[in-house]
Amino acid sequence: MAKPRTFISSTCFDFADARASIAQHLERLGHEPLRSDSVSFGVSLGKHSHNACLDQVENSDYLVLLIGGRHGGTFVGSEKSITNEEYRHALKKHIPVIAFVNRDVNDARPLYKKNPGADFSHVVDDVRIFDFIDLVSSQSENNWIKSFDTAEQVKQALTDQFAYIALEYSKQLIRQHTPSANADDKREIIPFPTQLPKLADTDDSSAAAQAIAAMKKLHKIIKNIATSTASGKDEKLKLLWVMGRYGDVGRNSISMNNDRFKQYAWSVGKGRKVFNQIADFGVTGDYDESGDGELDAKIWIKGDENAETAYALKDFVAELINTSGDDSIALERFKRADMTVFT
């Protein structure tokens, strides 16, 4: 019987004993563990050892990620660590990641965010580790990341997690054979993806984490509008779409000349009505006279002082159009909050 192959990704020096113990535990769970510090680790001929690791990641069914205080070696041809590159490769190949972070490192992360200039050398040898953790934790609202002190805690958590995966698979099989009486009653909202490799594909882990967090906030806004009991849902979503498609991002808002706004949306009277209605969903709209005396339609997203969510809206709409090839198809995917375009 085929066994699931589980890649163990971490720095070797600070986790050598833990990696060996976790590998033995995975074998007892019926898995084939893959770890680069094992004599049985397969290496492709003619390749750098770092790229050989990526080959094995690609051949795995799960990736267990251990993050501690060591940054580890730098991947050949990259500024990122080997562990960081292995994780990103798993994202690109849509391989499920089960992540663990050393408790001392994880506890120091909020302190680093408050005071990034402080000395954290007693916890980590490179503060980029904190940015890496932010990137991992930002991949989904339901992302699973756990602090640990000992390998035994990791082993117990893996036992519980794989048991839960088996349970979910069993429930899914039951649902597939159970007819739904109201499957077409409402537009299906696509859940926020567990992983967003297109947004994570950058050397700046901190920027990637911020982009994913902004996209997550935008997904929540669209979902809340689409699933609400309020009337005029399509009009509110159309407002976001038009601003994302044709608007310009300012310091903390998205705006477009009112003549253009009328061309794609509504006149001032109808526009004000939609602006008032969408306020319940964390978006404020109004008309504002620009410096040249022209009237502009504007929207502000609550708590978006640096316009990160506004840029996320622009990026989401652009990616939908790029991957759909047709505005009408892209708009329908927008109304379903289909952010799988970034996977």
Beta strands, then each sheet from edge to edge (+ up, - down):
strand 1: 5-9
strand 2: 32-34
strand 3: 62-67
strand 4: 97-102
strand 5: 145-148
strand 6: 248-249
strand 7: 254-257
strand 8: 283-289
strand 9: 295-301
sheet 1: 2+ 1+ 3+ 4+ 5+
sheet 2: 6+ 7- 9+ 8-
end
